[in-house]
Amino acid sequence: LTTGQATATSQQGFKTKSTPFGSIPPQLNPIAHALVSNGTFVARGYAGDMKHLTGLMVEALKHRGFAYLDVFQPCVTFNYLNTYDWFKERLYKLEEEGHNYTDRQRALEKSFEWGDRIPIGIFYREERPTYRDGFPHVKGMPLTKLRIEDVDVTPILKSMM
């Protein structure tokens, strides 16, 4: 809870208790950031549509690998611009417009839509090996089940002295 302070996603010029002359930095675009950071599941939901948001949460949790889900949640106490009505007038669902979530470039283009029309839904999804898949000795087994009795970290500790 920011108690009325500007955040990285606040629009430039947005006035708050901590930024009485307006927020200085440009607004961060978390969807574009996740996409250019090579995210494999990137989506955005809206707290005013719980059924849709719940579906996105389920898909994010089922995704094998890193999943990023941005959630619009209006602040009814301090933000009188981005209200529930403001979002209701602008939001549209990517899946209802036939968006191809396997096209990273198109997803990036969609991430910059802001103003009269703002997309929600799955922007991008890709199945690929995870970081953990690169470690065959831990593949298919919870880390808590690995034997550590035979692990000797003494050489590593001595190299740090």
NORNORMO-V698418 format. One record per backbone hydrogen bond with DSSP energy under -1.0 kcal/mol. CO is the residue of the C=O (numbers start at 1). NH is the residue of the N-H. If there is no record, write none. Layout:
# NORNORMO-V698418
co-><CO/CO>
nh-><NH/NH>
This chain:
# NORNORMO-V698418
co-><4/7/8/11/14/19/19/23/29/30/31/32/33/34/35/40/41/42/42/43/44/45/46/49/50/51/52/53/54/55/56/57/58/59/68/70/72/75/81/83/84/85/87/87/90/92/94/94/100/101/103/104/105/106/107/109/110/118/120/121/124/131/132/135/138/142/143/148/153/154/155/158>
nh-><17/10/28/14/23/16/22/13/33/34/35/36/37/39/38/126/68/123/124/70/121/72/49/53/54/55/56/57/58/59/60/61/62/63/43/45/47/79/83/87/88/89/90/91/118/120/97/99/103/125/107/108/109/110/111/112/113/92/94/44/42/134/135/138/141/145/146/151/157/158/159/161>
